[in-house]
Amino acid sequence: MVDGWPRDRVAIAGVGWTEYAKDSGVSTLTLASRAVSRALADAGLGHGDVDGVACHRVGDSVQAVLVAQALGVRDLRFHLDMFGGGGTSHQVVAQAALAVASGMAETVVCWRAVNARSEFRMGGTGRAAPDALEFAYQLPYGYATPPQQYAMLARAWMHARGAAPEDLGRVAITQREHALLSERAMMRKPLTMDDYLAARPIAEPLRLYDCCLETDAAVAVVVTGAERARALRQPPVLIAGAATGGGHWLFSNGREDPTVSAAADLAPRLYRAAGVGPGEIDVAELYDAFTFLVPLQLEDYGLVPRGETGGFYADGHARLGGRLPVNTHGGHLSEGYVHGINHIAEAVTQLRGAAGARQVPGAETALTTGQPGYVGGTCSALVLRRDR
Amino acid sequence: MTVRPNVDRDSAAWWARIAAHELVFQRCADCARWRWPDRAMCNACGSFAWRHEPASGKGEIASWIVNHHRFSADSQVPYVVLTVRVDEQPDLLLPGAFDGAHDDPRLAIGARVTAGFRDLPGEPAAALLTWSAAAPQAGGPHQNSSTRLI
């Protein structure tokens, strides 16, 4: 199956962001339209070049076809409007790549557009919660928001690895350091360990700075064939490998051990598809709705041995200038929360060599991941590569 | 907490048993595998034949949280939510309430717990699972102070 993956034949040719805000004041259709239009302009393409659209959502954003109509796409050759959260973020781009590789479509725009602070806060505070079966068994216990669901996992993972609160604090602090180097990032003040430890508990063992931001924003990427991308405005970033996987669904009748994510099964497929090993990853943008997911994925993607992530962070290896810089944009914790696609956008920026003060020198290969399957039951990830 | 279970066609029978203070799980009539929550098909052998069987009501704490943030206006914080791994099968993990305070020293990964029921106000009758812990044992199992914040 992996042998059929179109390694390096499809590229990300454009990236576009809206501003990151607490209240955008506009609809998700407007946010999506702005991000897509900017991504196309970045690629040197026009709205009329689009023949495919792809997004994911959980009942919280505009339908994909409405964005296609807004762009003026008459003959929509590829259409993907996937139900799902952060676990599906990288599947959207993978499916777009397959559509392009097959010839089904030539230019697919992928986006995520959310008013995740002003309109639809995750877990249903604000509007109705997503109509997902798993919530029916949790909500009566006062247990249905992501900080609670991930706190439950964080305690089990910390217990199994012997991790201390300071180990999670270093993740938040490292990413804040990176965010200070980005004009896009929402969090622009330094974070100290004292700040981290003194912050109020949200759902123990998670404190305030273990939790991601809630952001009104959209990010879009343009997916097209590698040959075509080479003739466009930006240096192409090749989609070397992609993989999707399963997850923990209500934690029953499936995976018994919540301290190892479904990404541990996905990772070997992903590296095979890309033709690289974990040792060749120069920069990692790992889905970080909550701090502990980052060291957990460093383990499950084979980047750091199990139980050694605490030392990895304490020794500065995850920082810019370290052995493997992680979440160079600040991630969901400090840049903004765009449900995984901002990690793809940052990987593209790094591989273009366009990340400015936060550039990883000579970055050639990047791992970028979606939520590793804990809520929603599915995960996904990409390996991206600089064109040579 | 005032949120009543959102019952659907798959879950109605199980919630009715909980309302009657009976803890049952589905069991596959062909491969004998336990499953939760209720659904038509066995995900181990594919059989559609099943029955509800009484559960032991025993298990251990797989993890727990102490919720502090008021996610809804009427939430009485702090409160505990457990994930319990029941004795019937190691891959059955249920969310539930804890019969104790948020700083109860019996809260520990691996601590033994027993199921009970908490009736909810309103009609029709509805109840939730609430788990009580045994007294902590000397040199108790699995307690890890590094993961306790308060």
Interface residues (C-beta under 8 A of the other chain):
Chain A: G123 T125 L133 F135 A136 Y137 Q138 L139 P140 Y141 G142 Y143 A144 T145 P147 Q148 A151 M152 L153 R155 A156 M158 H159 G162 A163 A164 P165 R200 P201 I202 A203 E204 P205 R207 L250 F251 S252 N253 G254 R255 E256 P258
Chain B: M1 V3 R4 P5 N6 V7 D8 S11 R33 R35 W36 P37 N43 A44 A62 S63 W64 I65 V66 N67 H68 H69 F71 S72 S75 Y79 V81 T83 P90 D91 L92 L93 L94 P95 G96 A97 I109 L120 L128 H142 N144 S146 T147 R148 L149 I150
